[in-house]
Structures are given as C-alpha cells and as structure tokens.
C-alpha cells in the first residue's frame, strides 16, 4: 500500500513526465517500508500507449533513515486495442507489463529459519505421501 506520495519534479506535460517519491508499506512485519524515487513517462506511439518508470537519485529526496531506498527499479508497460478473443465484435485491451525491482528481503536468521520451517513442514509430508508407484511412471522414467 502506498502510504506517502510526493511529486518532486514535473517535466513535459504533453509526455506526462514526472519524478515522484513513493513510500510503500507491506502487511508483513518482517518487511520494512520501502521508498521509491522514480522518473515516469507516458507517451503514445501510433495507437499504442506506453508507460516507462525507472529509479533515479534526486536532489530533493535525500535518503531517509527509517525506510529502505529501492535503488533498482525498472518497469515498462504497453497497452493497445486488439480484437476481442471471444469474437464479440467489441474491442479488447491488451496490456503487457515488464517489471524488475531488487527485493531486499530480510536476511536475518529468524526470517530464514521461519521460511525453512514452513517449507519443510509442507514439503516433507507431501513428498512421502505422493510417491508414485513404478506402474504409474512412463517406461523411460521407470528404467532410471
């Protein structure tokens, strides 16, 4: 959830350029708040609409000590009108999103131990209860 939003800089309004600061809060206590300083741009190329965002450093956003600065963040989407896949005759919208950010998950022993316990509690019983019989395996797998 975005808990804080600032517009740090406006660029060309026709291309909807902005530099913004977001503070994001997660519903889990082991993940601290995240701060994003991103440059955004929306533009139209033919009939397609594009949105591009990238993390940047900005003079009006010095690092804050109480949140984790996300300095690796890239996101891009393209949206366009396509024919309806169900042949209704109405147009449909296709949106493709490419997104990458550095997770920076907590790496302390408590978090790793809790994940390991959850994983082992779920995987071990299923592994032993779902062992297939040799007759259920394909011939190529049964020979190995």
One Martini backbone bead per residue (centre of mass of N, CA, C, O) as a GRO file, in nm:
protein
  144
    1UNK     BB    1   0.098   0.036   0.022
    2UNK     BB    2   0.054   0.369  -0.023
    3UNK     BB    3   0.154   0.629   0.219
    4UNK     BB    4   0.336   0.810   0.016
    5UNK     BB    5   0.328   1.121  -0.194
    6UNK     BB    6   0.556   1.283  -0.429
    7UNK     BB    7   0.623   1.563  -0.631
    8UNK     BB    8   0.940   1.669  -0.746
    9UNK     BB    9   0.888   1.673  -1.073
   10UNK     BB   10   0.820   1.843  -1.374
   11UNK     BB   11   0.771   1.799  -1.699
   12UNK     BB   12   0.642   1.720  -1.979
   13UNK     BB   13   0.303   1.724  -2.017
   14UNK     BB   14   0.261   1.577  -2.293
   15UNK     BB   15   0.448   1.323  -2.165
   16UNK     BB   16   0.415   1.279  -1.863
   17UNK     BB   17   0.645   1.397  -1.674
   18UNK     BB   18   0.803   1.253  -1.372
   19UNK     BB   19   0.901   1.294  -1.028
   20UNK     BB   20   0.877   1.050  -0.767
   21UNK     BB   21   0.760   0.973  -0.429
   22UNK     BB   22   0.746   0.659  -0.258
   23UNK     BB   23   0.570   0.492   0.009
   24UNK     BB   24   0.583   0.151   0.112
   25UNK     BB   25   0.358  -0.084   0.264
   26UNK     BB   26   0.356  -0.384   0.437
   27UNK     BB   27   0.174  -0.657   0.598
   28UNK     BB   28   0.464  -0.728   0.707
   29UNK     BB   29   0.691  -0.717   0.971
   30UNK     BB   30   0.963  -0.821   0.802
   31UNK     BB   31   0.888  -0.565   0.621
   32UNK     BB   32   0.994  -0.279   0.531
   33UNK     BB   33   0.981   0.014   0.425
   34UNK     BB   34   0.953   0.168   0.099
   35UNK     BB   35   1.156   0.366  -0.131
   36UNK     BB   36   1.064   0.561  -0.423
   37UNK     BB   37   1.259   0.701  -0.694
   38UNK     BB   38   1.086   0.812  -0.986
   39UNK     BB   39   1.070   0.804  -1.333
   40UNK     BB   40   0.809   0.924  -1.551
   41UNK     BB   41   0.648   0.800  -1.864
   42UNK     BB   42   0.402   0.899  -2.106
   43UNK     BB   43   0.311   0.753  -2.431
   44UNK     BB   44   0.243   0.778  -2.783
   45UNK     BB   45   0.248   0.512  -3.044
   46UNK     BB   46   0.021   0.556  -3.226
   47UNK     BB   47  -0.202   0.322  -3.073
   48UNK     BB   48   0.004   0.309  -2.848
   49UNK     BB   49   0.067   0.276  -2.494
   50UNK     BB   50   0.320   0.410  -2.273
   51UNK     BB   51   0.512   0.304  -1.975
   52UNK     BB   52   0.785   0.454  -1.785
   53UNK     BB   53   1.012   0.335  -1.526
   54UNK     BB   54   1.273   0.470  -1.296
   55UNK     BB   55   1.528   0.474  -1.094
   56UNK     BB   56   1.653   0.754  -0.897
   57UNK     BB   57   1.832   1.036  -0.828
   58UNK     BB   58   1.751   1.314  -0.595
   59UNK     BB   59   1.787   1.618  -0.440
   60UNK     BB   60   1.479   1.616  -0.300
   61UNK     BB   61   1.577   1.299  -0.199
   62UNK     BB   62   1.694   1.212   0.064
   63UNK     BB   63   1.788   0.981   0.265
   64UNK     BB   64   1.608   0.774   0.473
   65UNK     BB   65   1.631   0.593   0.778
   66UNK     BB   66   1.326   0.442   0.801
   67UNK     BB   67   1.385   0.346   0.502
   68UNK     BB   68   1.407   0.161   0.204
   69UNK     BB   69   1.595   0.208  -0.070
   70UNK     BB   70   1.501   0.173  -0.412
   71UNK     BB   71   1.757   0.148  -0.669
   72UNK     BB   72   1.606  -0.104  -0.818
   73UNK     BB   73   1.395   0.007  -1.092
   74UNK     BB   74   1.182  -0.141  -1.344
   75UNK     BB   75   0.924  -0.021  -1.582
   76UNK     BB   76   0.696  -0.156  -1.839
   77UNK     BB   77   0.425  -0.057  -2.062
   78UNK     BB   78   0.173  -0.189  -2.295
   79UNK     BB   79  -0.112  -0.050  -2.470
   80UNK     BB   80  -0.381  -0.208  -2.666
   81UNK     BB   81  -0.589  -0.263  -2.930
   82UNK     BB   82  -0.798  -0.552  -2.969
   83UNK     BB   83  -0.947  -0.815  -3.053
   84UNK     BB   84  -1.176  -1.017  -2.947
   85UNK     BB   85  -1.134  -1.347  -2.830
   86UNK     BB   86  -1.476  -1.399  -2.845
   87UNK     BB   87  -1.615  -1.263  -3.093
   88UNK     BB   88  -1.804  -0.986  -3.021
   89UNK     BB   89  -1.689  -0.709  -3.176
   90UNK     BB   90  -1.534  -0.599  -2.949
   91UNK     BB   91  -1.301  -0.438  -2.800
   92UNK     BB   92  -0.975  -0.484  -2.664
   93UNK     BB   93  -0.727  -0.504  -2.400
   94UNK     BB   94  -0.371  -0.495  -2.418
   95UNK     BB   95  -0.130  -0.575  -2.154
   96UNK     BB   96   0.221  -0.521  -2.105
   97UNK     BB   97   0.446  -0.629  -1.841
   98UNK     BB   98   0.761  -0.498  -1.722
   99UNK     BB   99   0.940  -0.608  -1.419
  100UNK     BB  100   1.193  -0.465  -1.182
  101UNK     BB  101   1.318  -0.552  -0.851
  102UNK     BB  102   1.476  -0.524  -0.560
  103UNK     BB  103   1.384  -0.688  -0.278
  104UNK     BB  104   1.526  -0.688   0.005
  105UNK     BB  105   1.517  -0.909   0.202
  106UNK     BB  106   1.531  -1.049   0.483
  107UNK     BB  107   1.846  -1.209   0.638
  108UNK     BB  108   1.777  -1.315   0.895
  109UNK     BB  109   1.745  -1.594   1.091
  110UNK     BB  110   1.442  -1.580   1.155
  111UNK     BB  111   1.337  -1.572   0.866
  112UNK     BB  112   1.482  -1.822   0.751
  113UNK     BB  113   1.372  -2.022   0.962
  114UNK     BB  114   1.071  -1.985   0.900
  115UNK     BB  115   1.084  -2.073   0.604
  116UNK     BB  116   1.204  -2.353   0.651
  117UNK     BB  117   0.975  -2.463   0.828
  118UNK     BB  118   0.747  -2.429   0.622
  119UNK     BB  119   0.868  -2.598   0.398
  120UNK     BB  120   0.907  -2.868   0.557
  121UNK     BB  121   0.608  -2.896   0.654
  122UNK     BB  122   0.505  -2.927   0.349
  123UNK     BB  123   0.701  -3.118   0.181
  124UNK     BB  124   0.753  -3.385   0.334
  125UNK     BB  125   0.464  -3.508   0.342
  126UNK     BB  126   0.421  -3.498   0.030
  127UNK     BB  127   0.660  -3.669  -0.063
  128UNK     BB  128   0.559  -3.940   0.084
  129UNK     BB  129   0.247  -3.940  -0.025
  130UNK     BB  130   0.340  -3.900  -0.360
  131UNK     BB  131   0.457  -4.172  -0.436
  132UNK     BB  132   0.497  -4.338  -0.710
  133UNK     BB  133   0.441  -4.595  -0.886
  134UNK     BB  134   0.598  -4.778  -1.127
  135UNK     BB  135   0.333  -4.797  -1.309
  136UNK     BB  136   0.289  -4.471  -1.332
  137UNK     BB  137   0.535  -4.465  -1.495
  138UNK     BB  138   0.710  -4.419  -1.745
  139UNK     BB  139   0.934  -4.611  -1.902
  140UNK     BB  140   1.173  -4.407  -1.903
  141UNK     BB  141   1.153  -4.352  -1.585
  142UNK     BB  142   1.160  -4.654  -1.471
  143UNK     BB  143   1.463  -4.726  -1.559
  144UNK     BB  144   1.625  -4.522  -1.364
   0.00000   0.00000   0.00000
